Amino acid sequence: VENIDARGSYVIPGGIDAHTHLDMPFGGTNSIDDFRSGTVAAAHGGTTTLIDFAIQKKGGSLKEALDTWHEKAQGKACIDYGFHMIATDVPPAQLKEMADIVQEGVTSFKLFMAYPGVLLLDDSSIFRAMLRAGEIGALITMHAEHGLPIDVIVERALAEGRTAPIYHALTRPEAAEATGTERAIALAEMAGVPVYMVHLSSTRALERVIEGRDRGLKVYAETCPQYLFLSEDDLRGTPEDPFEGAKYVCTPPLRPKHHHGSLWRGLRNHELQVVATDHCPFCMHPQKELGRDSFAKIPNGMPGIETRLHLMYEGVRNGLISLNRFVEITATAPAKIFGLYPKKGTIAIGGDADLVVWDPNKKFELSLENLHMKVDYAAYPGKVVTGAPKTVMSRGQVLVHDDRWLGKLGGGEFLKRRTFDL
């Protein structure tokens, strides 16, 4: 029996990141972290479980997509993992197949209102998928941005020579997210099913969620650290090189700073349930460079899998959320919503002993040298946080101690999740 000294520290459940994209194809390239580097980085940051996304090819079967993602993770993942299924095409055959996917322990489906021709589904397809999810106990999660008008705005900006990264934000207005959120909630209400909004970034979208919840609907939403700590200003780059802003191109885009307050308030008041990362990292060279001549070609995504707990603990230190709420939004709520509780997300007899010894006084710089993600830049360069993991355990095994990696390659297990039931 190994004794672990936790004096002066908190012992908290291992973090659950319910939104990651490891080894994901996008815009002619792949996100730079695979299931090896991504899960090692996650563990260093105190996250011991993640839920990634398998992506159905247009016209392909859901099972093929799931097999592909099992292959990506097999023998590489160092922490436990599950999958959501991104459905890009739902004719009757795929609606039927959704039940088989749920049997495989993949009990949530993500649908898109954005990216026409690639991921976007029309409202009738979304509605049919929601009805089907209700029959089989699955949860629908939504990328709720009204995508068709966005594409028109993007076209016009490019035609006018507005190509810099800042236009990624200026062409994806808050109204598009608010409208998408409202439509998603209306469709879920008509279908009589719960719905979960991924990566909510703006005040007006949050207001739509609050209205739905106030009407007694089962509406859940997550936000991400980048929407709490970064802003549209970061997309402007530097006076010498506006393209530096490409580091911060993610979707939905970073918003003006005044959105931070409402999102923190949403977390405090249980209007937002979860903080996930939407970790989808691309290196500046050569990947983000693909969009030097057009912001529309910059691969969308940011690194975040390793820094989520550090940043959210800043919220505790600044009095924005309580310590209990910190644990809830980073571990307990995602475990409950996504069918992993009480094995994950809590410290209890019979649970998985995913534990983090959290040193509230440890100073840690979120610099490129200190982090383990494969991306070639730090999203928060020079930022020093107070509060960091000292020891990280998965199922009782020590993965990280004093920033040293002690885990084993492929030690993570695939988690079959239960169907939705809160």
C-alpha positions as CSV (number, residue, x, y, z in Angstrom):
1,V,0.0,0.0,0.0
2,E,1.4,3.3,-1.0
3,N,0.9,6.4,1.2
4,I,0.2,9.6,-0.6
5,D,0.8,12.8,1.4
6,A,-2.2,15.1,0.9
7,R,-1.5,17.4,3.8
8,G,-2.5,21.0,2.9
9,S,-4.2,19.9,-0.3
10,Y,-7.7,19.0,-1.4
11,V,-8.6,15.5,-2.6
12,I,-11.1,15.9,-5.4
13,P,-12.6,13.5,-8.1
14,G,-10.6,13.3,-11.3
15,G,-11.8,15.7,-13.9
16,I,-14.1,14.7,-16.7
17,D,-13.7,16.5,-20.0
18,A,-16.9,15.9,-21.9
19,H,-15.9,17.5,-25.1
20,T,-12.5,16.7,-26.9
21,H,-11.5,16.2,-30.5
22,L,-8.3,14.0,-30.6
23,D,-6.9,13.0,-33.9
24,M,-9.8,14.6,-35.7
25,P,-9.7,15.3,-39.5
26,F,-10.6,18.9,-40.3
27,G,-10.0,21.1,-43.3
28,G,-7.4,18.9,-44.9
29,T,-5.4,18.2,-41.7
30,N,-5.8,16.4,-38.3
31,S,-5.9,17.9,-34.8
32,I,-2.3,17.5,-33.6
33,D,-3.0,15.6,-30.3
34,D,-3.8,11.9,-30.7
35,F,-5.1,9.6,-28.0
36,R,-1.6,9.2,-26.6
37,S,-0.4,12.8,-26.3
38,G,-3.9,14.1,-25.6
39,T,-4.6,11.8,-22.7
40,V,-1.2,12.2,-21.2
41,A,-1.7,16.0,-21.3
42,A,-5.2,15.6,-19.8
43,A,-3.8,13.6,-16.9
44,H,-1.1,16.2,-16.2
45,G,-3.9,18.7,-15.8
46,G,-6.0,16.6,-13.4
47,T,-8.5,15.2,-16.0
48,T,-8.9,11.4,-15.7
49,T,-11.8,10.8,-18.1
50,L,-12.7,12.3,-21.5
51,I,-15.5,11.9,-24.0
52,D,-14.3,12.3,-27.6
53,F,-16.4,12.4,-30.8
54,A,-16.7,9.7,-33.4
55,I,-17.7,11.3,-36.7
56,Q,-20.0,9.7,-39.2
57,K,-19.0,10.2,-42.9
58,K,-21.7,11.7,-45.0
59,G,-23.7,8.7,-46.3
60,G,-21.7,6.3,-44.2
61,S,-22.8,4.1,-41.3
62,L,-22.6,5.1,-37.6
63,K,-20.9,1.8,-36.8
64,E,-18.1,2.5,-39.3
65,A,-17.5,5.8,-37.5
66,L,-17.4,4.1,-34.1
67,D,-15.0,1.4,-35.3
68,T,-12.7,4.1,-36.7
69,W,-12.5,5.9,-33.4
70,H,-12.0,2.7,-31.4
71,E,-9.0,2.1,-33.6
72,K,-7.6,5.6,-33.0
73,A,-7.9,5.1,-29.2
74,Q,-6.9,1.4,-28.9
75,G,-3.6,0.9,-27.2
76,K,-2.9,4.7,-27.0
77,A,-5.3,6.2,-24.5
78,C,-3.7,6.6,-21.0
79,I,-6.9,7.6,-19.2
80,D,-10.5,6.2,-19.5
81,Y,-12.6,7.5,-22.4
82,G,-16.0,7.3,-24.0
83,F,-17.4,8.6,-27.2
84,H,-20.3,10.8,-28.4
85,M,-21.4,10.1,-32.0
86,I,-21.5,13.0,-34.5
87,A,-24.3,12.2,-36.9
88,T,-24.0,14.1,-40.3
89,D,-26.6,12.2,-42.2
90,V,-29.7,10.5,-40.7
91,P,-31.9,8.8,-43.3
92,P,-34.2,6.0,-42.0
93,A,-31.4,3.4,-42.0
94,Q,-29.2,5.5,-39.7
95,L,-32.1,6.4,-37.4
96,K,-32.6,2.7,-37.0
97,E,-28.8,2.2,-36.4
98,M,-28.8,4.7,-33.6
99,A,-30.2,2.0,-31.2
100,D,-27.2,-0.2,-32.0
101,I,-24.8,2.6,-31.2
102,V,-26.5,3.1,-27.8
103,Q,-26.1,-0.7,-27.2
104,E,-22.4,-0.1,-27.7
105,G,-22.4,2.3,-24.8
106,V,-22.3,5.5,-26.9
107,T,-25.4,7.2,-25.5
108,S,-25.2,10.7,-26.9
109,F,-25.3,12.1,-30.4
110,K,-24.1,15.5,-31.6
111,L,-25.9,17.3,-34.4
112,F,-24.8,20.5,-36.2
113,M,-26.6,23.5,-37.4
114,A,-23.4,24.9,-38.9
115,Y,-20.9,23.9,-41.6
116,P,-23.2,23.4,-44.6
117,G,-22.2,20.5,-46.9
118,V,-19.9,19.0,-44.2
119,L,-21.8,18.6,-40.9
120,L,-25.0,20.6,-41.1
121,L,-28.3,18.9,-40.7
122,D,-31.6,20.5,-41.6
123,D,-34.3,21.0,-39.0
124,S,-36.4,18.0,-40.1
125,S,-33.4,15.7,-39.8
126,I,-32.5,17.1,-36.3
127,F,-36.2,16.7,-35.2
128,R,-36.3,13.1,-36.5
129,A,-33.0,12.3,-34.7
130,M,-34.4,13.9,-31.5
131,L,-37.6,11.8,-31.7
132,R,-35.4,8.7,-32.2
133,A,-33.2,9.6,-29.2
134,G,-36.3,9.9,-27.0
135,E,-37.2,6.3,-28.0
136,I,-33.8,4.8,-27.1
137,G,-32.8,7.0,-24.1
138,A,-30.0,8.9,-25.9
139,L,-29.1,12.5,-25.3
140,I,-28.9,14.9,-28.2
141,T,-26.1,17.5,-28.0
142,M,-26.2,20.5,-30.3
143,H,-23.7,22.8,-32.1
144,A,-26.3,25.6,-32.2
145,E,-25.1,28.2,-34.6
146,H,-27.4,29.3,-37.5
147,G,-24.9,28.2,-40.2
148,L,-26.4,29.2,-43.5
149,P,-26.4,33.0,-43.0
150,I,-22.9,32.7,-41.4
151,D,-21.7,31.3,-44.7
152,V,-23.1,34.2,-46.6
153,I,-21.5,36.7,-44.2
154,V,-18.1,34.9,-44.6
155,E,-18.4,35.0,-48.4
156,R,-19.1,38.7,-48.4
157,A,-16.2,39.4,-46.0
158,L,-13.7,37.5,-48.2
159,A,-15.0,39.2,-51.3
160,E,-14.3,42.6,-49.6
161,G,-10.7,41.4,-48.8
162,R,-11.3,41.0,-45.1
163,T,-9.1,37.9,-44.6
164,A,-7.5,38.3,-41.2
165,P,-8.3,36.0,-38.2
166,I,-10.4,38.7,-36.4
167,Y,-13.0,38.3,-39.2
168,H,-13.6,34.7,-38.0
169,A,-15.3,36.4,-35.0
170,L,-16.9,39.2,-36.9
171,T,-18.6,36.9,-39.4
172,R,-20.1,34.6,-36.7
173,P,-22.3,37.0,-34.7
174,E,-23.9,36.4,-31.3
175,A,-27.3,36.5,-33.0
176,A,-26.4,33.3,-35.0
177,E,-25.7,31.4,-31.8
178,A,-28.7,32.8,-29.9
179,T,-31.0,31.9,-32.8
180,G,-29.5,28.4,-33.2
181,T,-29.9,27.8,-29.4
182,E,-33.5,28.9,-29.5
183,R,-34.3,26.7,-32.5
184,A,-32.6,23.7,-30.9
185,I,-34.6,24.2,-27.7
186,A,-37.8,24.6,-29.6
187,L,-37.2,21.3,-31.6
188,A,-36.4,19.5,-28.3
189,E,-39.5,20.8,-26.7
190,M,-41.6,19.6,-29.7
191,A,-39.9,16.2,-29.5
192,G,-40.3,16.1,-25.8
193,V,-36.7,15.2,-25.2
194,P,-33.8,16.7,-23.2
195,V,-31.1,18.7,-25.1
196,Y,-27.5,19.7,-24.3
197,M,-25.8,22.8,-25.8
198,V,-22.1,22.3,-26.4
199,H,-19.5,25.2,-26.1
200,L,-22.0,28.0,-25.4
201,S,-20.1,31.3,-25.7
202,S,-22.4,34.3,-25.5
203,T,-24.9,36.1,-23.2
204,R,-27.9,35.9,-25.6
205,A,-27.4,32.2,-26.2
206,L,-27.3,31.7,-22.4
207,E,-30.5,33.7,-22.0
208,R,-32.3,31.3,-24.4
209,V,-31.1,28.4,-22.2
210,I,-32.3,30.1,-19.0
211,E,-35.7,30.8,-20.6
212,G,-36.1,27.1,-21.6
213,R,-35.1,25.9,-18.1
214,D,-37.5,28.4,-16.5
215,R,-40.3,26.8,-18.6
216,G,-39.4,23.5,-17.1
217,L,-37.6,22.1,-20.1
218,K,-34.6,19.7,-19.7
219,V,-32.0,22.1,-21.3
220,Y,-28.4,21.7,-20.3
221,A,-25.4,23.6,-21.5
222,E,-21.6,23.7,-21.3
223,T,-19.1,26.5,-21.8
224,C,-15.4,26.3,-22.2
225,P,-12.4,28.1,-20.4
226,Q,-11.6,30.1,-23.6
227,Y,-15.0,31.8,-23.4
228,L,-14.3,32.8,-19.7
229,F,-10.7,33.9,-20.0
230,L,-10.0,35.0,-23.6
231,S,-11.8,37.5,-25.8
232,E,-12.2,38.7,-29.4
233,D,-9.2,41.0,-28.8
234,D,-7.0,37.9,-28.9
235,L,-8.0,37.2,-32.5
236,R,-6.6,40.6,-33.5
237,G,-3.0,39.2,-33.2
238,T,-0.2,41.8,-32.8
239,P,0.3,45.1,-34.7
240,E,3.3,43.4,-36.4
241,D,1.4,40.3,-37.4
242,P,-2.4,40.2,-37.2
243,F,-2.2,36.5,-38.2
244,E,-1.0,35.7,-34.7
245,G,-4.7,35.8,-33.9
246,A,-5.1,32.4,-35.8
247,K,-4.0,30.7,-32.5
248,Y,-7.4,31.7,-31.1
249,V,-9.7,30.7,-34.0
250,C,-12.3,28.3,-32.6
251,T,-16.0,28.0,-33.1
252,P,-18.1,29.6,-31.8
253,P,-15.6,32.4,-31.8
254,L,-14.2,34.2,-28.8
255,R,-16.6,37.0,-27.8
256,P,-16.0,40.6,-26.5
257,K,-15.0,40.6,-22.8
258,H,-18.4,41.7,-21.5
259,H,-19.7,38.2,-22.1
260,H,-17.4,36.8,-19.3
261,G,-19.5,38.1,-16.5
262,S,-22.7,36.5,-17.7
263,L,-21.1,33.1,-18.3
264,W,-19.5,33.1,-14.8
265,R,-22.9,34.0,-13.4
266,G,-24.4,31.2,-15.4
267,L,-21.9,28.7,-13.8
268,R,-22.6,30.1,-10.3
269,N,-26.4,29.9,-10.7
270,H,-26.5,26.4,-12.2
271,E,-27.7,27.8,-15.5
272,L,-24.6,26.3,-17.2
273,Q,-23.9,22.8,-16.0
274,V,-20.5,21.9,-17.3
275,V,-17.1,23.3,-18.3
276,A,-15.5,21.2,-21.1
277,T,-12.7,22.2,-23.4
278,D,-13.6,21.5,-27.0
279,H,-9.8,20.7,-27.2
280,C,-9.1,20.6,-30.9
281,P,-5.5,21.8,-31.3
282,F,-3.7,22.7,-34.5
283,C,-0.1,23.9,-34.7
284,M,0.5,27.4,-36.1
285,H,3.1,25.9,-38.4
286,P,2.1,24.4,-40.8
287,Q,-1.6,23.8,-39.8
288,K,-3.0,27.2,-39.0
289,E,-0.8,28.7,-41.8
290,L,-3.3,27.1,-44.2
291,G,-5.5,30.1,-43.6
292,R,-2.9,32.9,-43.9
293,D,-4.7,34.2,-47.0
294,S,-8.3,33.5,-45.7
295,F,-9.5,33.2,-42.2
296,A,-12.1,30.7,-43.5
297,K,-9.3,28.2,-44.2
298,I,-7.8,28.4,-40.7
299,P,-8.4,25.0,-38.9
300,N,-10.9,25.7,-36.1
301,G,-9.8,24.8,-32.7
302,M,-7.7,25.5,-29.6
303,P,-5.6,23.6,-27.1
304,G,-7.2,23.3,-23.6
305,I,-7.3,19.7,-22.4
306,E,-4.5,20.2,-19.9
307,T,-5.3,23.7,-18.5
308,R,-9.0,23.4,-17.7
309,L,-8.8,22.7,-14.0
310,H,-6.0,25.3,-13.4
311,L,-8.2,27.9,-15.1
312,M,-11.4,27.0,-13.3
313,Y,-9.7,27.0,-10.0
314,E,-8.8,30.7,-10.7
315,G,-12.6,31.2,-10.6
316,V,-12.6,29.7,-7.0
317,R,-9.7,32.0,-6.0
318,N,-11.4,35.0,-7.5
319,G,-14.6,34.3,-5.6
320,L,-16.6,33.6,-8.9
321,I,-17.5,30.1,-8.0
322,S,-17.3,27.9,-4.8
323,L,-14.9,25.0,-4.4
324,N,-17.9,22.6,-4.5
325,R,-19.1,24.2,-7.8
326,F,-15.6,23.8,-9.2
327,V,-15.8,20.0,-8.6
328,E,-19.4,19.9,-9.9
329,I,-18.8,21.6,-13.2
330,T,-15.5,19.8,-14.0
331,A,-16.4,16.3,-12.8
332,T,-19.7,15.5,-11.1
333,A,-22.2,17.1,-13.5
334,P,-20.6,15.7,-16.7
335,A,-20.6,12.2,-15.0
336,K,-24.3,12.5,-14.2
337,I,-25.4,14.0,-17.5
338,F,-23.4,11.5,-19.6
339,G,-24.1,8.2,-17.8
340,L,-20.8,7.7,-15.9
341,Y,-22.0,8.5,-12.3
342,P,-21.3,7.2,-9.6
343,K,-18.3,5.3,-11.0
344,K,-16.8,8.6,-12.1
345,G,-17.3,12.2,-10.8
346,T,-17.4,11.5,-7.1
347,I,-15.3,10.1,-4.3
348,A,-17.3,7.1,-3.0
349,I,-17.0,3.5,-2.0
350,G,-17.5,1.4,-5.2
351,G,-16.4,4.3,-7.4
352,D,-13.4,4.2,-9.7
353,A,-10.8,5.9,-7.4
354,D,-10.1,8.6,-10.0
355,L,-8.5,11.1,-7.6
356,V,-6.6,14.3,-7.7
357,V,-4.6,15.7,-4.9
358,W,-5.0,19.4,-5.6
359,D,-2.4,21.7,-4.1
360,P,-4.2,25.1,-3.7
361,N,-0.9,27.0,-3.2
362,K,1.2,25.5,-6.0
363,K,2.2,28.2,-8.5
364,F,2.3,27.0,-12.1
365,E,2.9,28.9,-15.4
366,L,0.8,27.8,-18.3
367,S,3.8,28.1,-20.6
368,L,4.6,26.0,-23.6
369,E,7.6,24.4,-21.8
370,N,5.4,23.3,-18.8
371,L,2.6,21.8,-20.9
372,H,2.4,18.4,-22.6
373,M,0.0,19.1,-25.5
374,K,1.7,18.7,-28.9
375,V,0.6,22.1,-30.2
376,D,3.4,24.6,-30.9
377,Y,2.1,27.5,-28.9
378,A,0.6,28.2,-25.4
379,A,-2.9,29.7,-25.4
380,Y,-2.2,31.6,-22.1
381,P,1.5,32.5,-22.4
382,G,3.0,34.0,-19.3
383,K,-0.1,33.3,-17.2
384,V,0.8,32.0,-13.7
385,V,-2.0,30.3,-11.8
386,T,-2.1,29.3,-8.2
387,G,-3.5,25.9,-7.7
388,A,-2.4,22.8,-9.5
389,P,-2.5,19.0,-9.3
390,K,0.2,17.3,-7.1
391,T,-0.9,13.7,-7.7
392,V,-3.3,12.3,-10.2
393,M,-4.8,8.8,-10.0
394,S,-6.9,6.7,-12.4
395,R,-8.7,3.7,-10.8
396,G,-6.3,3.9,-7.9
397,Q,-3.1,3.9,-10.0
398,V,-0.9,7.0,-9.9
399,L,-0.6,8.5,-13.3
400,V,1.2,11.8,-12.4
401,H,3.1,12.8,-9.3
402,D,4.9,16.1,-9.0
403,D,4.6,16.7,-12.7
404,R,6.3,13.3,-13.4
405,W,4.5,10.8,-15.7
406,L,4.1,7.4,-14.1
407,G,1.1,6.0,-16.1
408,K,1.3,3.4,-18.8
409,L,0.5,3.7,-22.5
410,G,-2.8,2.2,-23.4
411,G,-3.9,2.0,-19.7
412,G,-7.1,3.8,-20.4
413,E,-10.3,1.8,-20.8
414,F,-13.3,2.5,-23.0
415,L,-16.3,3.4,-20.9
416,K,-19.7,2.1,-22.0
417,R,-22.1,4.9,-20.8
418,R,-25.6,4.4,-19.5
419,T,-28.6,5.9,-21.3
420,F,-29.7,9.4,-20.2
421,D,-31.5,9.5,-16.9
422,L,-31.2,12.3,-14.4
